[in-house]
C-alpha cells in the first residue's frame, strides 16, 4: 500500500466536478424516465410498444450519472481520509 493520502484540493475538485456532472445528467435522465413511466402508466396500451425512451435514457445518461456519483464518492472518501490523519 502506498503512503500517499489524497490532497485537500484534489478531494474538493473531485467533489465539485462530480456534482457538476451528476446534477444535470441526473435531472435530465430522471425527467425522461419519470415522464416515460408516467406515460406508460397512463396509457396501458403503450406498454405493448415497448419501454420507449427508458432504455435510451439509461444507456445515454446512466454512465454520466454513475461517473458523477463515483467522483462524489471518491471526493468524500478523500476528505474523510484527510480528517482521520
Secondary structure as UniProt FT lines:
FT   HELIX           8..42
FT   HELIX           44..49
FT   TURN            52..53
FT   HELIX           54..84
//
